[in-house]
Amino acid sequence: MATPWSLSGALKGMFARKTIDDATWDDLEDALITADFGPDLTESIVAELRASVRRFNTTDPADLRRMLRETLEERLSTLDPTLHLSNRPAVVLVVGVNGVGKTTTIGKFAKFLGNYGRSVIVGAADTFRAAAVEQLATWAERGGAAIQRPQQQGQDPASVAFQTVERAQREGIEIVLIDTAGRLQTKSGLMDELGKIKRVVEKQTEIAEVLLVLDATTGQNGLAQAQAFIEHAGVTGLVLTKLDGSAKGGFVLSVQEKTGIPIKLVGQGEGIGDLTGFTPHVFVTNLIG
C-alpha cells in the first residue's frame, strides 16, 4: 500500500540535497500548495524565504529548513491561542456546519477539560436534528460530562441553553459547553437562532468563548461554508478536526490568516483523548519534521 503524502516527507528529500537551487524553490512551492497553504500564502512564504536566503547569503538547505520553521511559527504566533475560561461558569458556544465533527469535538473537549480537573456540563441545544441529542449524550458520557437534554422534542434551543447555564450555576459546575444547530432552512434563520441563544445566556452570565469547528480535510471549501458563522456568530476561536498527518497542514496557517481568528484546539484522531490545545511550536515541528 502506498504511503500517504505528507509535507514532512516531501520536504525531507528536498532538504537532503547539497544546495539550494531553482529546483528547490519549485519543489518547495509545489509542496506548500499540495499541503493546502493556498497559492497566495505559498507565494508570500516563498518570497519571504528567498529574501532571507539572499540576506544570509546561504546555499545550505538546512538553513532553508530552519528559516521555513521560523517563518511558519512566527506567522502562527501572531494570534493568541489561549482559551479564556476563567468565568464561573465559563460558557462556551460550539458552532459549525453539520458534518464537521461538532458533536464529537464537544465530547473530546469535555474530556480535555476533565483532565485538568474541571467539571463540565453539555447543553443539547441542537434540537432540530432528532439524533443530535442522543449522539451528544453518548459523547458527553465518554467525556465524563453531565448533559442537559431538551425537556420535550423540538424545545426552543435558547431555553435549553438557559436551563443548562441555570443548572451549572445551581450545581457549581465550572464549564458549560453548548451544542448548537449547524443547519436550518436558511442561513439567516440559523444566525437568528444563535443570536437568540447568545442573548438569553448573556442575561445569566458572560459568554467566555464562541468556538467554530472546521473539518481540516475540507480545507478552503469548509471555510467558505462556515463564512456565515464568522460574519455573524461572534466567533472567538477555531477548532480544527481531522488534522491527521501533515497532508492538509497548511490549512492551519491559511485559515488563521484569512479569518484573523486564532486556532485554539486541534483534533488529530478519532479517540476521546485526541483533542489538544494549539501550540504553534509543536505544530510546526510536527509539520516540517
MOWO-V958908 format. One record per backbone hydrogen bond with DSSP energy under -0.5 kcal/mol. CO is the residue of the C=O (numbers start at 0). NH is the residue of the N-H. If there is no record, write none. Layout:
CO/NH  CO/NH
This chain:
5/9  6/10  7/11  8/12  9/13  10/14  11/15  13/16  18/20  20/23  20/24  21/25  22/26  23/27  24/28  25/29  26/30  27/31  28/32  29/33  30/34  31/36  32/35  34/249  34/250  37/41  38/42  39/43  40/44  41/45  42/46  43/47  44/48  45/49  46/50  47/51  48/52  49/53  50/54  51/55  52/56  52/57  53/56  58/19  58/60  59/62  59/63  60/64  61/65  62/66  63/67  64/68  65/69  66/70  67/71  68/72  69/73  70/74  71/75  72/76  74/77  75/78  78/80  82/84  88/90  89/91  89/175  90/207  90/208  91/177  92/94  92/210  93/179  94/212  96/99  100/104  101/105  102/106  103/107  104/108  105/109  106/110  107/111  108/112  109/113  110/114  112/115  112/117  113/116  118/174  119/145  120/176  121/123  121/147  122/124  122/178  124/126  125/128  127/129  128/131  128/132  129/133  130/134  131/135  132/136  133/137  134/138  135/139  136/140  137/141  138/142  139/144  140/143  145/121  146/148  147/123  151/154  155/158  155/159  156/160  157/161  158/162  159/163  160/164  161/165  162/166  163/167  164/168  165/169  166/170  167/171  167/172  173/88  173/89  174/120  175/91  175/177  176/122  176/178  177/93  178/124  185/189  186/190  187/191  188/192  189/193  190/194  191/195  192/196  193/197  194/198  195/199  196/200  197/201  198/202  199/202  200/203  200/204  205/90  205/207  208/92  209/211  209/235  209/236  210/94  210/212  211/238  213/215  213/240  214/217  214/218  215/218  217/220  217/221  218/222  219/223  220/224  221/225  223/226  225/228  225/229  226/230  227/231  228/232  228/234  236/211  237/263  237/264  238/213  238/240  239/266  240/215  241/243  243/246  245/248  247/250  248/251  248/252  249/253  250/254  251/255  252/256  253/257  254/258  255/259  261/237  263/277  264/239  265/267  265/275  266/242  270/273  273/267  275/265  276/278  278/282  279/283  280/284  281/285  282/286  283/287  284/288
